[in-house]
Every structure is written in structure tokens, then in C-alpha cells.
């Protein structure tokens, strides 16, 4: 038969288990406060580093104000390829002296310099 314990008395094993649980909770709270502190260090996300392919074209695009120019003409871009990519393709039409998209793709595939850029 099991002996009844007096109210208020706790065994050593139970005290150790409770102390271990309290220590575990304190460590968890310290870790969580550290994460909050680390997360609060930056107010905004850093700007991504420019990629070599689109950086030059985007700089031209911003320098010449082509977004405002196209908007004044009534041309708006909502989805599909990026406007800088379309500008690059338009420049390729002039450089490669192409008259259609299929003509442009054929000339680009035949040009060794363009193959090195891809």
C-alpha cells in the first residue's frame, strides 16, 4: 500500500525535476530575447547587390528616365518581361540589323560574340 505524503512536502527527485524545468525555461527565454534583439538590429532590408546582366541596362533606364517617358506616351508595363529586358531586345534589333524576332534569334545564334555573352 502506498504511503500518503504530507501536503507541502516534496521529494528530492521532484524538486530536482522542477529545478531542471525552471532552468530549461530560463535558457529558452534568454534565447528568445536574443533572437528578438538580433532581429531588431536592421530597420530595413539591405538593397540587393546589382547583377552584372541587368545592372547596366537598369542604370541607363533610370538615368534617361525612360519609365516617365513611356508613361507620358501612354505605354504601361504590368506583367511579362521586365522593361529593361525589352529595351535590351530593342537595342539588339538595331545592333544586329534584324527585321523580326526569328531573324534576331538566328543572327544572335550565328554571332560568336553574342554566344560568349549568353
HELIX and SHEET records of a PDB file:
HELIX    1   1 UNK A   12  UNK A   39  1                                  28    
HELIX    2   2 UNK A   52  UNK A   63  1                                  12    
HELIX    3   3 UNK A   66  UNK A   72  1                                   7    
HELIX    4   4 UNK A   83  UNK A   96  1                                  14    
HELIX    5   5 UNK A  101  UNK A  110  1                                  10    
HELIX    6   6 UNK A  112  UNK A  117  1                                   6    
END                                                                             
